[in-house]
Amino acid sequence: MNFRKTKRHVAAVEAASLSDILFFLMLFFLIISTLASPTAIKLLLPQAKHTQNIPKQILNISVNAQLDYFLEKEPLSFAGLEESLERYAAAPAKPTVVLRVDRTIQVNELVKVVDIINRNKLQMVIATEKSN
């Protein structure tokens, strides 16, 4: 009898490309997890039977390049602007002032309006455009 060793084929898995694939998957999930909610804080808030929405009032003040003052698209004089802001400051729910000023006016004119807003103790935000 002729006993010969039969050649057995060994099944092998090439693992060189698996490490690349795993690296890319890990990188993909890492990027996606940070983009999903970078500043989210998960809280379990208490429940209440009665809820109340707090209205947030916004008051728009605009000043164009010709130093025309507008309160909610209504033209006003500088003195009229001060009187109107005093009335809004006396209200129980004080609005937040959004100040829209043309970029060509002098800073001195901007400071005059900001001074009136600060004297009436109103919150203020200066509107800007997004830069490219």
C-alpha positions, 0 to 999 in steps of 0.5 A: 500500500502506498500511503501518501500524505494528502495535501490539505488546503489550509483556510486563511483569513487575510487580516491586513485589510481588517485593521484599516477597515476597523480604523475607518469605522472607529474614526467615523463613529468618533466624528459622528458622536461629537457632531451629534450633540457636542454641548448636550447635557442630559437631565431628568427634569421634574414633572409638574401638573401646571406649566407656564410659558414665559413670553420673551419680548423682543424690541427692535431698535434700528439706526440707519446711516442718516441717523434716523431712529426706528422702534419696531419699524416706526420712525422716531426722533432721538428724544422720542426713542428715550421716552418710548424706552422709558415706557417699556422699562416701566412695564412689568415684563421688560423686553430684550432690546435688539439693536441694529445699527448701520456700520457706517455711523460713528461709535459715538452715536451707537454709545448714545443709544446704548447709554439710554438702554442702560439707563432704563436697565433693559437687556440688550443685544447688538445685531451683527451679520455673519462674516464669511 
